[in-house]
């Protein structure tokens, strides 16, 4: 059984962006009808990477940054490995600099989807 299609995951992320909220990995998996497990989270991360590739090609802000660890509200290692260079982030993947970057990218997604869905 497949986890979910990118289209399904994207719809949940757009709804979260429009609501101005991030989702934990567990919350997103639950919305998709699954319990949290490491294998499911890894499968979800692959889908998130594909969604962001498509968003970049379409000129949209990334959405994977909206999926965060419950413990600290920051994306997991997979997001950082795929994103730190693109965003010029040379520091730690935790702490105030990381949080500022994530909040800036989340705000971009929130604003974009809130404006787009109001039309």
Residue pairs with C-beta under 8 A, 6 or more apart in sequence:
3 32
3 34
3 40
3 43
3 44
3 47
4 32
4 44
4 47
5 47
6 47
6 50
6 51
6 54
8 32
9 28
9 32
9 44
9 47
9 48
9 51
10 51
10 54
10 63
12 23
12 28
12 31
12 32
13 23
13 28
13 51
13 63
13 64
13 66
13 67
14 63
14 113
14 117
16 22
16 23
16 66
17 63
17 66
17 109
17 110
17 112
17 113
17 114
18 110
18 113
18 114
18 117
20 110
20 114
21 66
22 66
22 67
22 68
22 73
22 106
23 31
23 66
23 67
23 68
24 67
24 68
24 69
24 70
25 36
25 41
25 44
25 67
25 68
25 69
25 70
25 76
26 36
26 70
27 70
28 44
28 67
29 35
29 36
29 40
29 41
29 44
30 36
32 44
34 40
41 76
42 78
44 67
45 64
45 76
45 78
45 79
48 63
48 64
48 67
48 78
48 79
49 64
49 78
49 82
51 63
51 64
52 62
52 63
52 64
52 82
55 61
55 62
55 63
56 62
60 112
61 105
61 108
61 109
61 112
62 83
62 105
62 109
63 109
64 75
64 79
64 83
65 75
65 79
65 83
65 102
65 105
65 106
65 109
66 106
66 109
67 75
67 79
68 74
68 75
68 76
68 102
69 75
69 76
72 94
73 99
73 102
74 93
74 94
74 98
74 99
74 102
75 83
75 102
77 93
80 89
80 93
80 98
83 89
84 90
84 93
87 101
87 105
89 97
89 98
89 101
91 97
91 98
92 98
